[in-house]
Amino acid sequence: MRPTCASPAPHPPRRPRLRPRLPLIAAVTAAATALPLLATAPQAAASASPAASASPTAAGAPSGAGPGSAVLQGAFASAAARYHVPLSVLLGVAYLESRWDTHDGHPSVTGGYGPLHLTDAATALDGRAAPTPEAVESGEPRALPASLAPDAMPAVLETATRAAALTGLSTRQLRTDPAANVAGGAALLAAAQRALGRPLTADPADWFGAVARYSGADDIASATDFAADVFETIRTGRSRTTDSGQHVTLPADPSVRPDAAQARTLGLRTADTRHTECPPTVACEWVPAPYTHYGPEPSDYGNHDLADRPADSPVDYIVIHDTEGDWAVTLKTVRDPKYLGWHYTVRAADGHVAQHMATKDVGWHAGNWYVNSTSLGVEHEGFLADPDSWYTEAMYRASARLVRYLAARYHVLLDRQHVLGHDNVPAMTPATVAAMHTDPGPYWDWAHYFELLGAPFTAAPGRDGGLVTIDPPYSGNRPAYTGCVTRGAPCAAHGSDAVRLYTAPSERAALVTDPGLHPDAATTTGVNDTGARASTGQRFAVAGRRGDWTAIWYLGQKAWFHDPASAPTALNARGPVVTPRPGLAAIPVYGRAYPEASAYPKGAPVQPLTPLPYSLPAGQAYAVGGRVRGEFFYSRTFDRAGQRWVMGSQAYYEIQFGHRVAFVEADDVVAGPSDARR
């Protein structure tokens, strides 16, 4: 039998984290012959002898940058001069790789280190492969997969080794010393320019081909898009304070007009784009998920349902996932008709996008059949429980462009009640609450993502609009989590999008409870425990204030988070809210908005509207995401003749109820402006 994803039985969620994960690095699937990346040109090596390059500090770019210093800016200037790379090109490449962050010397999902994202995948893997749940509990070591043994590592995953040969610096220096890392990136850019037979000119416009090659992409569109982004960054300029407190500036140079045709000389493959639905600014490839009848039963098919949205039904949501596996494993999985299917996957190394099914079709991805039928699913190569394997800037940017395009096409609102994390999707029944997924997790940077979407979170005018938008400073917000590697053990300290919620205005107070997730136990600080967590962009009604603390209504209770005026973690907001209709002590809360029984035609079984194990008490208010009509997609066999879209007249409000969204019947509530309650 196929996975029970089509109605009447609900879509079963994949097992909750921790799932086995394989951080095998995104570009593993690229053939070695397609990756002649940054070959060590003899003249480049000669221009940067080990003696001359062994110490960036000696070159005027000391390591160990401190907060507020200009050390990193100086390192860029020094490296650009030493390797004859235009400073704007070096800064632009680094911004697209990391936004100039160092990530405390930890590797990205693709094994890249430092501002220039120099890859050393063998070291990043640290001699260990994917943990099983049993290994996570026992702490047993794992063996490196044979496919990624050091002698089999693709060149794109070893750019630090080539940078070491060019500079005379050790790979350890290149990984851990920001100034060395910048020097290594400059040396690689110079080598790429020479390998293309081009001079090391001072004109940034002459460097498009070298920048495209630096991306590591194996297809021409991805390489071109990366370089185009770099030069757009050069034209518009950037200035920011990095995660290590360094202020770095790239002055705008609107006059730069590079020759994009240089990328055509790289010899990269052309991806199959015949059926893709992507904006022109995103490198997209068609990697189809199978719609296949694989067994004797009519329901033995996978791994999605054919449909005709929005003619059948509106698309209301875009769900952001992470893959918990590398690019190669993920593409293998989505092509398995006995597994699950989603619409897009975004590669970490370069932002390359694979589309797996038409957006009009219904993917099996969210763990909630109602959300499946009204959403698009976008997976991102990454691991929620590995904070030091950071999500790359290339992936954030490509994903944001894709989602902005899809949102405009399907009229999806760009807010956190419509652009959902998988961890914001509600369970359908009490029995499925604990099994719901928690990706992309507390280390996904929602504030930065929405800036890239062109919908940044901003404060409403005035002092008290009745709502707050959660918005802690990502880099400096580091709540303690446990269970990333070993159950109960502390996770590495890392920037986070989430604030923790307490029963009283004190960090010594107990965490708020989640009766669905923990009916007989307390909420924990586990990285997968969403029971007392509010994330950036989510809106909640204010329930009180006391000193440096703000209370919100959350899962039917008052929940406090630290929100000092000197360093606020939330923004004033206003908007529609719902409260129980007068005379009702409490109302039920649902994980799906299904139609009334009378709406179901013959042949479509009536679906029970089962409340979740929560209630919304009188006197409490919750932010509204929208008003929807009940609907249900009935599709359980490979023969589409029996499909039915059941549309009811019963109306619901989608609300931000806890960390996840939920639904309440419109007849049970009164809707109104949040500031009218003050």
C-alpha positions as CSV (number, residue, x, y, z in Angstrom):
1,M,0.0,0.0,0.0
2,R,1.1,3.5,-0.7
3,P,1.7,6.0,2.2
4,T,-1.7,7.0,3.4
5,C,-1.6,10.5,2.1
6,A,-4.8,10.8,0.3
7,S,-8.2,11.0,1.9
8,P,-10.2,9.8,3.6
9,A,-7.2,8.7,5.8
10,P,-5.0,11.6,6.7
11,H,-1.5,12.1,5.4
12,P,0.9,10.5,7.9
13,P,3.8,12.7,9.0
14,R,7.3,11.5,8.5
15,R,8.8,10.5,11.8
16,P,9.7,13.4,14.0
17,R,13.3,14.6,14.4
18,L,15.8,13.3,15.2
19,R,15.8,11.6,11.8
20,P,18.9,10.0,10.4
21,R,20.8,12.8,8.6
22,L,23.5,12.6,6.0
23,P,25.4,15.9,5.8
24,L,27.2,14.7,2.7
25,I,27.4,18.1,1.1
26,A,25.3,19.5,-1.7
27,A,27.4,19.1,-4.8
28,V,28.4,15.4,-4.4
29,T,26.3,14.4,-7.4
30,A,28.3,16.6,-9.8
31,A,30.7,14.6,-11.9
32,A,34.3,15.4,-11.3
33,T,34.8,16.1,-14.9
34,A,32.2,18.8,-14.7
35,L,34.0,20.5,-11.9
36,P,37.3,21.9,-13.1
37,L,36.9,24.5,-10.4
38,L,39.6,26.9,-9.5
39,A,42.5,24.8,-10.8
40,T,45.8,25.9,-9.4
41,A,47.4,27.9,-12.1
42,P,51.2,27.8,-11.9
43,Q,51.5,31.6,-12.3
44,A,49.0,32.1,-9.5
45,A,50.9,29.9,-7.2
46,A,54.1,31.8,-8.1
47,S,52.5,35.2,-7.4
48,A,51.7,34.2,-3.8
49,S,54.6,32.2,-2.4
50,P,54.2,30.5,1.0
51,A,56.7,32.9,2.5
52,A,54.8,35.9,1.3
53,S,51.4,34.6,2.3
54,A,51.9,32.5,5.4
55,S,50.6,35.2,7.7
56,P,47.7,37.5,6.9
57,T,48.5,39.2,10.2
58,A,52.0,40.1,8.9
59,A,50.3,41.5,5.8
60,G,48.4,44.0,7.8
61,A,45.3,41.9,8.5
62,P,45.6,40.6,12.0
63,S,43.3,37.7,13.1
64,G,41.2,37.5,16.2
65,A,38.9,40.4,15.3
66,G,37.0,42.0,18.2
67,P,33.7,43.7,18.3
68,G,33.5,47.0,16.6
69,S,37.0,46.7,15.1
70,A,37.9,47.2,11.4
71,V,40.1,44.1,11.3
72,L,38.0,42.1,8.8
73,Q,37.6,45.2,6.5
74,G,41.3,45.5,6.6
75,A,41.8,41.8,5.8
76,F,39.7,42.2,2.6
77,A,41.8,45.2,1.5
78,S,45.0,43.4,2.2
79,A,44.0,40.2,0.4
80,A,42.6,42.1,-2.6
81,A,45.9,44.0,-3.0
82,R,48.1,40.9,-2.5
83,Y,46.3,38.8,-5.0
84,H,45.4,41.6,-7.4
85,V,41.6,41.0,-7.1
86,P,39.3,44.1,-7.2
87,L,38.3,44.8,-3.6
88,S,34.6,45.1,-4.6
89,V,34.7,41.7,-6.2
90,L,36.2,40.0,-3.1
91,L,33.7,41.7,-0.8
92,G,30.8,40.9,-3.2
93,V,31.7,37.2,-3.4
94,A,32.1,37.0,0.4
95,Y,28.8,38.7,0.9
96,L,27.0,36.2,-1.3
97,E,28.7,33.3,0.4
98,S,28.3,34.3,4.0
99,R,27.2,38.0,4.4
100,W,30.8,38.3,5.8
101,D,30.0,36.2,8.9
102,T,32.5,33.8,10.4
103,H,30.0,31.4,12.1
104,D,32.6,31.0,14.9
105,G,34.7,28.8,12.5
106,H,32.0,26.2,12.0
107,P,31.2,24.7,8.6
108,S,28.0,25.3,6.6
109,V,25.8,22.5,5.4
110,T,28.1,22.1,2.4
111,G,31.3,22.0,4.5
112,G,32.3,25.6,3.8
113,Y,34.2,27.8,6.3
114,G,34.5,31.5,7.0
115,P,33.5,34.6,5.0
116,L,34.7,33.1,1.7
117,H,33.1,29.7,2.4
118,L,36.2,27.7,1.7
119,T,35.2,24.0,1.6
120,D,36.9,21.2,3.6
121,A,34.2,18.6,3.7
122,A,36.4,15.8,5.1
123,T,37.1,17.9,8.2
124,A,33.5,19.1,8.4
125,L,32.3,15.5,8.5
126,D,34.9,14.9,11.2
127,G,35.2,11.2,10.4
128,R,31.5,10.6,11.2
129,A,28.5,9.7,9.1
130,A,24.8,10.0,9.8
131,P,23.6,9.1,13.3
132,T,20.8,6.7,13.8
133,P,18.3,7.5,16.6
134,E,20.0,4.7,18.6
135,A,23.4,6.2,18.0
136,V,22.1,9.6,19.1
137,E,21.0,8.2,22.4
138,S,24.2,6.1,22.9
139,G,26.7,8.7,21.6
140,E,28.4,6.0,19.5
141,P,30.9,7.2,16.9
142,R,29.9,6.8,13.2
143,A,32.1,5.7,10.3
144,L,32.6,8.0,7.3
145,P,30.7,6.7,4.3
146,A,33.0,5.2,1.6
147,S,31.4,7.6,-0.9
148,L,33.0,10.5,0.9
149,A,36.3,9.0,1.8
150,P,39.0,11.7,1.4
151,D,40.4,10.1,-1.8
152,A,36.9,10.2,-3.3
153,M,35.9,13.8,-2.3
154,P,34.8,15.9,-5.3
155,A,37.0,18.9,-5.9
156,V,34.2,21.4,-5.2
157,L,34.3,20.2,-1.6
158,E,38.0,20.8,-1.2
159,T,38.6,24.4,-2.1
160,A,40.4,25.0,1.2
161,T,43.0,22.5,0.0
162,R,43.6,24.3,-3.2
163,A,43.6,27.7,-1.3
164,A,46.3,26.2,0.9
165,A,48.4,25.3,-2.1
166,L,48.0,28.8,-3.5
167,T,48.8,30.7,-0.3
168,G,51.1,28.5,1.7
169,L,48.6,28.7,4.6
170,S,47.4,25.5,6.4
171,T,43.9,24.4,5.8
172,R,43.4,24.8,9.6
173,Q,44.3,28.5,9.3
174,L,42.0,28.9,6.3
175,R,39.1,27.4,8.3
176,T,39.6,29.2,11.6
177,D,41.4,32.5,10.9
178,P,39.0,35.0,9.2
179,A,41.9,36.9,7.6
180,A,43.5,33.8,6.3
181,N,40.1,32.7,4.9
182,V,39.7,36.0,3.1
183,A,43.3,35.6,1.7
184,G,42.5,32.0,0.5
185,G,39.3,33.2,-1.3
186,A,41.2,36.0,-3.0
187,A,43.9,33.5,-4.2
188,L,41.2,31.2,-5.6
189,L,39.5,34.1,-7.5
190,A,42.9,35.1,-9.0
191,A,43.6,31.5,-10.0
192,A,40.2,31.2,-11.6
193,Q,40.7,34.4,-13.5
194,R,44.1,33.2,-14.8
195,A,42.7,29.8,-15.7
196,L,40.2,31.5,-17.9
197,G,43.1,33.2,-19.7
198,R,42.1,36.7,-18.4
199,P,44.4,39.3,-16.8
200,L,44.2,40.4,-13.2
201,T,42.8,43.7,-14.0
202,A,41.5,46.4,-11.5
203,D,38.2,46.6,-13.3
204,P,35.5,44.6,-11.5
205,A,33.6,44.1,-14.8
206,D,36.3,41.9,-16.1
207,W,35.8,39.3,-13.4
208,F,32.3,37.8,-14.2
209,G,33.6,34.5,-15.4
210,A,35.9,34.0,-12.4
211,V,33.1,34.8,-10.0
212,A,30.8,32.4,-11.7
213,R,33.4,29.7,-11.4
214,Y,34.0,30.5,-7.7
215,S,30.3,29.5,-7.1
216,G,31.2,25.8,-7.5
217,A,28.0,25.3,-9.5
218,D,28.0,22.5,-12.1
219,D,25.4,24.1,-14.3
220,I,25.6,27.3,-16.3
221,A,22.4,28.9,-15.0
222,S,23.4,28.5,-11.3
223,A,26.9,29.8,-11.9
224,T,25.6,32.8,-13.9
225,D,23.0,33.6,-11.3
226,F,25.6,33.6,-8.5
227,A,27.8,36.0,-10.4
228,A,24.9,38.2,-11.3
229,D,24.0,38.4,-7.6
230,V,27.6,39.3,-6.7
231,F,27.6,42.2,-9.3
232,E,24.2,43.4,-8.3
233,T,25.6,43.6,-4.7
234,I,28.6,45.5,-6.0
235,R,26.3,48.0,-7.8
236,T,24.0,48.6,-4.9
237,G,26.6,48.3,-2.0
238,R,26.2,46.7,1.4
239,S,27.1,47.5,5.0
240,R,26.5,45.4,8.0
241,T,27.9,44.3,11.4
242,T,28.8,40.6,11.2
243,D,28.2,37.9,13.8
244,S,31.6,38.6,15.3
245,G,30.9,42.3,15.7
246,Q,32.9,43.4,12.7
247,H,31.5,46.3,10.7
248,V,32.2,45.7,7.0
249,T,31.2,48.0,4.1
250,L,31.1,47.5,0.3
251,P,30.5,50.9,-1.2
252,A,28.0,51.0,-4.1
253,D,29.4,51.2,-7.6
254,P,26.4,51.5,-9.9
255,S,28.6,51.9,-13.0
256,V,29.8,48.3,-13.0
257,R,28.5,46.4,-16.1
258,P,30.2,43.0,-16.3
259,D,30.2,40.7,-19.4
260,A,27.9,37.8,-18.4
261,A,28.9,36.0,-21.6
262,Q,32.1,35.1,-19.8
263,A,30.2,32.3,-17.9
264,R,29.6,30.5,-21.2
265,T,33.3,29.7,-21.4
266,L,33.2,27.6,-18.2
267,G,32.1,24.4,-19.9
268,L,29.3,23.8,-17.5
269,R,26.2,21.7,-18.2
270,T,22.8,23.1,-19.2
271,A,20.0,22.0,-16.9
272,D,16.7,20.6,-18.1
273,T,14.1,23.4,-17.5
274,R,11.3,22.3,-19.8
275,H,8.6,21.9,-17.2
276,T,9.9,24.3,-14.5
277,E,7.9,27.1,-12.9
278,C,10.5,29.5,-11.6
279,P,11.3,33.2,-12.0
280,P,14.1,34.0,-14.4
281,T,16.4,35.0,-11.5
282,V,16.4,31.4,-10.1
283,A,18.4,28.6,-11.7
284,C,15.8,25.8,-11.9
285,E,15.9,22.2,-13.1
286,W,13.2,19.6,-13.7
287,V,13.8,16.5,-11.5
288,P,10.3,14.9,-11.6
289,A,8.7,13.1,-8.7
290,P,6.9,10.0,-10.0
291,Y,3.2,9.8,-10.3
292,T,3.2,6.0,-10.6
293,H,0.9,3.1,-10.0
294,Y,3.4,0.6,-8.4
295,G,1.3,-2.2,-6.9
296,P,-1.9,-4.3,-7.2
297,E,-4.2,-2.1,-5.1
298,P,-5.8,1.1,-6.5
299,S,-4.2,3.0,-3.7
300,D,-0.7,1.8,-4.5
301,Y,0.6,4.9,-6.2
302,G,2.8,7.8,-5.4
303,N,4.1,10.2,-4.5
304,H,1.6,13.1,-5.0
305,D,-1.8,13.8,-6.4
306,L,-2.6,15.3,-9.8
307,A,-4.9,18.3,-9.5
308,D,-5.7,21.6,-11.2
309,R,-5.1,24.3,-8.7
310,P,-6.1,27.1,-8.4
311,A,-9.1,26.1,-10.5
312,D,-9.8,23.3,-8.0
313,S,-8.8,25.2,-4.9
314,P,-6.8,28.2,-3.9
315,V,-3.2,27.9,-2.8
316,D,-3.1,29.6,0.6
317,Y,0.3,28.5,2.1
318,I,3.9,27.9,1.2
319,V,5.6,25.5,3.6
320,I,9.3,25.8,4.3
321,H,11.1,22.5,5.1
322,D,14.6,21.3,5.5
323,T,15.7,18.0,4.0
324,E,17.6,16.4,6.9
325,G,19.7,14.9,4.1
326,D,22.1,15.9,1.4
327,W,21.2,16.9,-2.1
328,A,21.9,13.4,-3.6
329,V,19.9,11.6,-0.9
330,T,17.1,14.1,-1.2
331,L,16.7,13.8,-4.9
332,K,16.8,10.0,-4.6
333,T,14.1,10.1,-2.0
334,V,11.7,12.4,-3.9
335,R,11.9,10.1,-6.9
336,D,10.7,7.1,-4.8
337,P,7.0,6.5,-5.6
338,K,6.6,4.8,-2.2
339,Y,7.8,7.8,-0.3
340,L,6.6,11.4,-0.2
341,G,6.7,14.3,-2.7
342,W,7.0,18.0,-2.6
343,H,7.3,20.8,-5.2
344,Y,10.8,22.2,-4.9
345,T,14.2,21.5,-3.3
346,V,16.9,24.2,-2.9
347,R,20.5,23.3,-2.9
348,A,22.7,24.8,-0.2
349,A,26.0,25.2,-2.1
350,D,24.7,27.6,-4.8
351,G,20.9,28.0,-4.5
352,H,20.2,25.7,-7.4
353,V,16.5,24.7,-7.4
354,A,15.0,21.3,-8.5
355,Q,11.3,21.3,-9.2
356,H,9.6,17.9,-8.8
357,M,6.0,18.4,-9.7
358,A,3.7,21.0,-11.2
359,T,2.5,23.6,-8.7
360,K,-1.1,22.8,-9.7
361,D,-0.6,19.3,-8.2
362,V,-0.8,18.3,-4.5
363,G,2.4,17.2,-2.8
364,W,2.6,14.9,0.2
365,H,4.8,16.9,2.4
366,A,3.2,18.8,5.3
367,G,1.9,16.0,7.6
368,N,-1.6,17.6,7.4
369,W,-3.8,16.7,4.5
370,Y,-5.7,20.0,4.6
371,V,-2.5,21.9,4.4
372,N,-1.1,19.7,1.7
373,S,-4.2,20.4,-0.5
374,T,-3.8,24.1,0.0
375,S,-0.1,24.6,-0.1
376,L,3.2,24.3,-1.9
377,G,6.2,22.6,-0.3
378,V,9.8,23.9,-0.6
379,E,12.6,21.8,0.9
380,H,16.0,23.2,1.7
381,E,19.2,21.2,2.1
382,G,20.0,21.4,5.8
383,F,19.7,20.0,9.3
384,L,17.6,21.6,12.0
385,A,19.5,20.0,14.9
386,D,22.9,20.9,13.7
387,P,23.2,24.7,14.4
388,D,26.8,24.9,13.3
389,S,26.0,23.6,9.8
390,W,24.6,26.9,8.9
391,Y,22.1,27.6,6.1
392,T,23.9,29.3,3.3
393,E,23.2,32.8,1.9
394,A,22.9,31.4,-1.6
395,M,20.1,29.1,-0.5
396,Y,18.3,31.9,1.4
397,R,18.4,34.2,-1.6
398,A,17.3,31.6,-4.2
399,S,14.5,30.4,-2.0
400,A,13.2,33.9,-1.3
401,R,13.1,34.7,-5.0
402,L,11.3,31.5,-5.7
403,V,8.8,32.0,-2.8
404,R,8.2,35.6,-3.8
405,Y,7.4,34.5,-7.3
406,L,5.1,31.7,-6.1
407,A,3.3,34.0,-3.6
408,A,2.6,36.6,-6.3
409,R,1.4,33.9,-8.7
410,Y,-1.0,32.3,-6.3
411,H,-1.8,35.4,-4.2
412,V,-0.3,33.9,-1.0
413,L,0.2,36.6,1.7
414,L,3.8,37.2,2.7
415,D,3.4,36.8,6.4
416,R,4.2,34.1,9.0
417,Q,0.7,32.7,8.9
418,H,0.9,31.9,5.2
419,V,4.6,31.3,4.7
420,L,4.9,28.6,7.3
421,G,7.7,26.5,8.6
422,H,7.0,22.8,8.7
423,D,7.1,23.3,12.4
424,N,4.2,25.7,12.2
425,V,1.8,23.2,10.5
426,P,-0.8,22.0,12.9
427,A,-1.6,18.4,13.7
428,M,-4.9,17.1,12.4
429,T,-6.0,15.1,15.5
430,P,-4.9,14.7,19.1
431,A,-3.1,11.4,18.2
432,T,-0.8,13.2,15.7
433,V,0.3,16.2,17.7
434,A,3.5,14.6,19.1
435,A,4.5,13.2,15.6
436,M,4.4,16.6,13.8
437,H,7.7,17.8,12.3
438,T,9.8,20.6,13.7
439,D,11.9,21.8,10.7
440,P,13.4,24.1,9.7
441,G,13.8,24.7,13.4
442,P,15.0,27.5,15.7
443,Y,18.1,28.3,13.6
444,W,16.4,29.3,10.4
445,D,16.7,33.1,10.1
446,W,13.1,34.2,9.4
447,A,13.9,37.9,9.8
448,H,16.6,37.8,7.1
449,Y,14.4,35.5,4.9
450,F,11.5,38.0,5.0
451,E,13.9,40.9,4.2
452,L,14.9,38.9,1.1
453,L,11.2,38.3,0.4
454,G,10.7,42.1,0.4
455,A,8.4,41.9,3.3
456,P,10.5,42.8,6.4
457,F,9.0,42.8,9.8
458,T,8.3,46.4,10.9
459,A,6.7,48.0,14.0
460,A,3.3,49.5,13.8
461,P,3.1,53.1,14.7
462,G,2.2,54.0,18.2
463,R,3.0,52.3,21.5
464,D,0.4,49.7,22.0
465,G,-1.5,48.1,19.0
466,G,-2.6,45.1,21.1
467,L,-0.3,42.7,19.2
468,V,3.4,42.0,19.1
469,T,5.5,40.6,16.3
470,I,8.3,38.4,17.7
471,D,11.6,39.7,16.4
472,P,14.7,39.0,18.5
473,P,18.1,40.0,17.1
474,Y,19.1,36.7,15.4
475,S,22.9,36.7,16.1
476,G,22.7,37.9,19.7
477,N,19.6,35.8,20.6
478,R,21.0,32.5,21.8
479,P,18.6,30.5,24.0
480,A,19.9,27.2,25.3
481,Y,18.7,24.1,23.5
482,T,19.5,20.5,24.1
483,G,19.4,17.3,22.1
484,C,21.1,18.3,18.9
485,V,23.6,15.4,18.9
486,T,23.1,13.5,22.1
487,R,19.7,13.4,23.8
488,G,19.6,15.8,26.7
489,A,23.1,17.3,26.0
490,P,23.5,21.0,25.3
491,C,23.5,22.1,21.7
492,A,26.2,24.5,20.5
493,A,25.4,28.1,21.2
494,H,24.0,29.7,18.1
495,G,21.9,32.6,16.9
496,S,18.2,31.7,16.9
497,D,14.9,33.2,15.7
498,A,12.9,32.0,18.7
499,V,12.1,33.3,22.2
500,R,11.3,31.0,25.1
501,L,8.0,31.3,26.9
502,Y,7.5,31.1,30.7
503,T,4.6,30.8,33.1
504,A,5.8,33.9,35.0
505,P,8.0,36.9,34.2
506,S,11.2,35.2,35.2
507,E,13.7,32.8,33.6
508,R,13.5,30.8,36.9
509,A,9.8,30.1,36.2
510,A,8.6,27.0,34.6
511,L,8.1,26.9,30.8
512,V,4.5,27.0,29.6
513,T,2.9,23.7,29.0
514,D,1.7,22.1,25.8
515,P,-1.1,19.6,26.7
516,G,-1.1,18.1,23.2
517,L,2.7,17.6,22.9
518,H,3.3,16.8,26.6
519,P,0.0,15.6,28.2
520,D,1.8,14.1,31.2
521,A,5.1,15.9,31.3
522,A,6.7,19.3,31.3
523,T,7.9,21.2,28.3
524,T,11.7,20.9,27.7
525,T,14.5,22.9,26.1
526,G,14.9,20.2,23.5
527,V,15.7,21.5,20.0
528,N,12.6,19.6,18.7
529,D,10.3,20.7,21.5
530,T,8.1,23.5,20.2
531,G,5.8,23.6,23.3
532,A,7.1,26.9,24.7
533,R,8.5,28.7,21.7
534,A,7.5,31.7,19.7
535,S,9.4,32.5,16.4
536,T,10.3,35.6,14.5
537,G,7.5,37.0,12.5
538,Q,4.7,35.3,14.5
539,R,2.1,37.6,15.9
540,F,0.4,37.2,19.3
541,A,-2.1,39.3,21.3
542,V,-0.6,41.0,24.3
543,A,-1.8,39.6,27.6
544,G,0.2,41.8,30.0
545,R,3.5,43.6,30.7
546,R,5.7,43.7,33.7
547,G,9.1,45.4,33.7
548,D,11.2,43.8,31.0
549,W,8.7,41.1,30.3
550,T,5.8,40.8,27.9
551,A,3.0,38.3,28.2
552,I,1.0,36.9,25.2
553,W,-1.9,34.5,24.8
554,Y,-0.5,31.2,23.8
555,L,-2.2,27.7,23.7
556,G,-4.9,29.0,25.9
557,Q,-2.6,30.4,28.6
558,K,-0.6,33.5,29.5
559,A,3.0,33.1,28.4
560,W,5.8,35.5,29.3
561,F,9.0,36.3,27.3
562,H,11.9,38.6,28.1
563,D,11.4,41.8,26.1
564,P,13.5,44.6,27.7
565,A,13.1,48.2,26.3
566,S,16.8,48.4,25.9
567,A,17.0,45.3,23.7
568,P,13.5,44.5,22.6
569,T,12.6,41.0,21.2
570,A,9.3,42.0,19.8
571,L,7.7,44.8,17.7
572,N,4.5,46.7,18.4
573,A,1.8,45.4,16.0
574,R,-1.9,45.7,15.3
575,G,-4.3,43.7,13.3
576,P,-7.4,41.5,13.5
577,V,-7.9,39.2,16.4
578,V,-10.6,36.8,17.5
579,T,-12.1,36.1,20.9
580,P,-14.8,33.6,21.9
581,R,-18.4,34.6,21.3
582,P,-20.1,36.1,24.4
583,G,-21.6,33.3,26.5
584,L,-19.0,30.7,25.6
585,A,-16.6,29.7,28.3
586,A,-14.2,28.2,25.8
587,I,-14.2,27.1,22.2
588,P,-12.6,24.2,20.3
589,V,-9.5,24.6,18.2
590,Y,-8.9,22.5,15.0
591,G,-5.9,21.5,12.9
592,R,-7.8,21.6,9.7
593,A,-10.7,23.5,8.1
594,Y,-13.0,20.8,6.8
595,P,-16.5,21.3,5.4
596,E,-19.8,20.6,7.2
597,A,-21.2,17.1,6.7
598,S,-24.0,18.3,4.3
599,A,-21.4,19.5,1.8
600,Y,-20.0,16.1,0.9
601,P,-21.3,14.6,-2.3
602,K,-22.0,10.9,-2.9
603,G,-18.8,9.0,-3.1
604,A,-16.8,11.3,-0.8
605,P,-16.9,10.1,2.8
606,V,-17.6,12.7,5.4
607,Q,-14.6,13.7,7.4
608,P,-14.9,14.1,11.2
609,L,-14.0,17.5,12.5
610,T,-11.9,16.4,15.5
611,P,-10.8,19.2,17.9
612,L,-7.2,19.3,19.0
613,P,-6.4,18.8,22.7
614,Y,-6.6,22.5,23.4
615,S,-9.3,25.1,23.9
616,L,-9.5,28.9,23.5
617,P,-10.9,30.4,26.7
618,A,-13.1,33.4,27.1
619,G,-11.2,36.6,27.6
620,Q,-8.3,35.6,25.4
621,A,-7.4,36.9,21.9
622,Y,-5.4,35.5,19.0
623,A,-4.0,37.0,15.9
624,V,-5.9,36.2,12.7
625,G,-4.2,35.1,9.5
626,G,-7.3,34.9,7.4
627,R,-10.8,33.7,6.9
628,V,-11.3,30.5,4.8
629,R,-14.2,28.2,3.8
630,G,-14.1,24.6,4.8
631,E,-12.8,22.3,2.0
632,F,-11.6,18.8,1.6
633,F,-9.7,17.0,-1.3
634,Y,-10.8,13.4,-1.7
635,S,-8.3,11.4,-3.7
636,R,-7.4,7.9,-2.8
637,T,-6.8,5.9,-6.0
638,F,-4.6,6.2,-9.0
639,D,-7.7,6.5,-11.2
640,R,-8.5,10.2,-10.8
641,A,-12.1,9.6,-11.8
642,G,-13.1,9.4,-8.1
643,Q,-11.4,12.6,-7.1
644,R,-13.6,15.2,-5.4
645,W,-13.0,18.7,-4.1
646,V,-15.5,19.3,-1.4
647,M,-16.3,22.9,-0.8
648,G,-18.4,23.9,2.2
649,S,-20.1,27.0,3.5
650,Q,-18.7,26.7,7.0
651,A,-16.2,29.5,7.6
652,Y,-13.1,29.4,9.8
653,Y,-10.5,31.8,11.0
654,E,-6.8,30.7,10.9
655,I,-5.1,31.9,14.0
656,Q,-1.6,31.9,15.5
657,F,-2.5,29.7,18.5
658,G,0.9,28.5,19.7
659,H,4.1,27.8,17.8
660,R,1.7,26.3,15.2
661,V,-1.3,27.8,13.5
662,A,-4.8,26.5,14.1
663,F,-8.4,27.0,13.0
664,V,-11.5,28.1,14.9
665,E,-15.1,28.1,13.5
666,A,-16.2,31.6,12.6
667,D,-19.5,31.0,14.4
668,D,-17.7,30.5,17.7
669,V,-15.8,33.8,17.7
670,V,-16.0,37.5,17.4
671,A,-13.5,39.2,15.2
672,G,-12.2,42.8,15.6
673,P,-9.2,45.0,15.6
674,S,-6.5,44.3,18.2
675,D,-6.2,47.9,19.5
676,A,-9.9,48.0,20.3
677,R,-9.3,45.7,23.2
678,R,-6.8,47.9,25.0
